[in-house]
Protein backbone atom coordinates (compact mmCIF):
# COMPACT_ATOMS: atom_id res chain seq x y z
CA UNK A 1 0.00 0.00 0.00
CA UNK A 2 2.81 2.41 0.93
CA UNK A 3 4.65 1.58 -2.30
CA UNK A 4 1.53 2.30 -4.39
CA UNK A 5 1.00 5.61 -2.60
CA UNK A 6 4.66 6.57 -3.07
CA UNK A 7 4.56 5.60 -6.76
CA UNK A 8 1.37 7.66 -7.28
CA UNK A 9 2.95 10.64 -5.53
CA UNK A 10 6.07 10.42 -7.72
CA UNK A 11 4.02 10.18 -10.93
CA UNK A 12 1.89 13.20 -9.99
CA UNK A 13 5.00 15.17 -8.95
CA UNK A 14 6.76 14.41 -12.23
CA UNK A 15 3.67 15.38 -14.25
CA UNK A 16 3.34 18.67 -12.39
CA UNK A 17 7.03 19.38 -12.94
CA UNK A 18 6.64 18.84 -16.70
CA UNK A 19 3.65 21.20 -16.83
CA UNK A 20 5.59 23.82 -14.84
CA UNK A 21 8.56 23.54 -17.19
CA UNK A 22 6.28 24.01 -20.22
CA UNK A 23 4.84 27.22 -18.75
CA UNK A 24 8.33 28.49 -17.91
CA UNK A 25 9.56 27.76 -21.44
CA UNK A 26 6.61 29.64 -22.96
CA UNK A 27 7.21 32.64 -20.69
CA UNK A 28 10.95 32.61 -21.47
CA UNK A 29 10.30 32.40 -25.22
CA UNK A 30 8.35 35.66 -24.92
CA UNK A 31 10.92 37.33 -22.62
CA UNK A 32 12.94 40.09 -24.27
CA UNK A 33 15.49 42.71 -23.21
CA UNK A 34 15.96 46.38 -24.02
CA UNK A 35 19.24 47.90 -22.84
CA UNK A 36 19.78 51.58 -22.05
CA UNK A 37 23.41 52.55 -22.57
CA UNK A 38 24.79 56.06 -23.14
CA UNK A 39 21.17 57.22 -22.85
CA UNK A 40 20.15 55.20 -25.93
CA UNK A 41 17.86 52.19 -26.31
CA UNK A 42 19.27 49.01 -27.83
CA UNK A 43 17.61 47.68 -29.86
CA UNK A 44 15.68 50.71 -31.10
CA UNK A 45 13.15 48.38 -32.75
CA UNK A 46 11.89 45.25 -31.07
CA UNK A 47 9.62 42.80 -32.89
CA UNK A 48 7.24 40.79 -30.72
CA UNK A 49 4.50 38.26 -31.44
CA UNK A 50 1.04 39.80 -31.68
CA UNK A 51 -1.67 38.27 -29.55
CA UNK A 52 0.67 36.95 -26.85
CA UNK A 53 1.68 38.26 -23.45
CA UNK A 54 5.32 39.30 -23.35
CA UNK A 55 7.84 40.21 -20.71
CA UNK A 56 10.45 42.87 -21.42
CA UNK A 57 13.42 43.48 -19.16
CA UNK A 58 14.62 47.06 -19.41
CA UNK A 59 18.23 47.17 -18.23
CA UNK A 60 19.76 50.58 -17.52
CA UNK A 61 23.54 50.28 -17.86
CA UNK A 62 24.02 54.02 -17.25
CA UNK A 63 24.71 55.40 -13.79
CA UNK A 64 21.83 57.88 -13.97
CA UNK A 65 18.13 56.99 -13.83
CA UNK A 66 16.02 56.88 -16.96
CA UNK A 67 12.31 56.59 -17.59
CA UNK A 68 10.79 54.06 -19.99
CA UNK A 69 7.65 55.81 -21.21
CA UNK A 70 5.00 55.02 -23.80
CA UNK A 71 1.56 56.49 -24.32
CA UNK A 72 0.88 53.72 -26.87
CA UNK A 73 1.63 51.01 -24.28
CA UNK A 74 0.28 52.98 -21.30
CA UNK A 75 3.58 52.58 -19.43
CA UNK A 76 5.75 54.97 -17.44
CA UNK A 77 8.43 53.39 -15.28
CA UNK A 78 11.69 54.74 -13.88
CA UNK A 79 14.76 52.54 -14.25
CA UNK A 80 17.38 53.49 -11.68
CA UNK A 81 21.01 53.62 -12.76
CA UNK A 82 22.61 50.17 -13.12
CA UNK A 83 19.25 48.49 -12.39
CA UNK A 84 16.61 46.51 -14.29
CA UNK A 85 12.84 46.60 -14.40
CA UNK A 86 10.35 44.16 -15.84
CA UNK A 87 7.56 45.39 -18.10
CA UNK A 88 4.67 43.05 -18.88
CA UNK A 89 2.73 43.77 -22.07
CA UNK A 90 -0.05 42.28 -24.07
CA UNK A 91 -1.45 40.60 -25.64
CA UNK A 92 -0.78 43.34 -28.22
CA UNK A 93 -2.72 43.81 -31.44
CA UNK A 94 -0.62 43.90 -34.60
CA UNK A 95 0.89 47.34 -35.00
CA UNK A 96 3.63 49.74 -33.94
CA UNK A 97 4.04 51.04 -30.39
CA UNK A 98 6.38 53.96 -29.68
CA UNK A 99 8.40 54.40 -26.50
CA UNK A 100 11.04 56.87 -25.37
CA UNK A 101 13.44 57.82 -22.61
CA UNK A 102 11.66 60.64 -20.82
CA UNK A 103 14.72 61.98 -18.98
CA UNK A 104 16.90 62.05 -22.13
CA UNK A 105 14.46 62.75 -24.93
CA UNK A 106 17.03 61.88 -27.62
CA UNK A 107 16.39 58.15 -27.19
CA UNK A 108 13.31 56.61 -28.79
CA UNK A 109 12.26 53.13 -29.77
CA UNK A 110 9.46 51.18 -31.32
CA UNK A 111 7.86 47.82 -30.57
CA UNK A 112 6.37 46.09 -33.60
CA UNK A 113 3.76 43.44 -32.87
CA UNK A 114 3.16 41.07 -35.77
URUR-V723139 format. One record per residue. N is the residue number from 0. RES is the residue in one letter. PHI is phi as a letter, one per 40 degrees, with the letter a starting at -180 (* if undefined). Layout:
n=[N | N]
res=[RES | RES]
phi=[PHI | PHI]
//
This chain:
n=[0 | 1 | 2 | 3 | 4 | 5 | 6 | 7 | 8 | 9 | 10 | 11 | 12 | 13 | 14 | 15 | 16 | 17 | 18 | 19 | 20 | 21 | 22 | 23 | 24 | 25 | 26 | 27 | 28 | 29 | 30 | 31 | 32 | 33 | 34 | 35 | 36 | 37 | 38 | 39 | 40 | 41 | 42 | 43 | 44 | 45 | 46 | 47 | 48 | 49 | 50 | 51 | 52 | 53 | 54 | 55 | 56 | 57 | 58 | 59 | 60 | 61 | 62 | 63 | 64 | 65 | 66 | 67 | 68 | 69 | 70 | 71 | 72 | 73 | 74 | 75 | 76 | 77 | 78 | 79 | 80 | 81 | 82 | 83 | 84 | 85 | 86 | 87 | 88 | 89 | 90 | 91 | 92 | 93 | 94 | 95 | 96 | 97 | 98 | 99 | 100 | 101 | 102 | 103 | 104 | 105 | 106 | 107 | 108 | 109 | 110 | 111 | 112 | 113]
res=[X | X | X | X | X | X | X | X | X | X | X | X | X | X | X | X | X | X | X | X | X | X | X | X | X | X | X | X | X | X | X | X | X | X | X | X | X | X | X | X | X | X | X | X | X | X | X | X | X | X | X | X | X | X | X | X | X | X | X | X | X | X | X | X | X | X | X | X | X | X | X | X | X | X | X | X | X | X | X | X | X | X | X | X | X | X | X | X | X | X | X | X | X | X | X | X | X | X | X | X | X | X | X | X | X | X | X | X | X | X | X | X | X | X]
phi=[* | c | c | c | c | c | c | c | c | c | c | c | c | c | c | c | c | c | c | c | c | c | c | c | c | c | c | c | c | b | c | b | b | b | b | b | a | f | g | b | c | b | c | c | b | b | c | b | c | c | g | b | c | b | b | b | c | b | b | c | c | c | c | c | c | a | b | c | b | a | c | c | c | f | b | a | b | c | b | c | d | f | b | b | b | b | b | b | b | g | c | c | c | d | i | b | b | c | a | a | c | c | c | b | d | c | b | b | a | a | b | b | c | a]
//
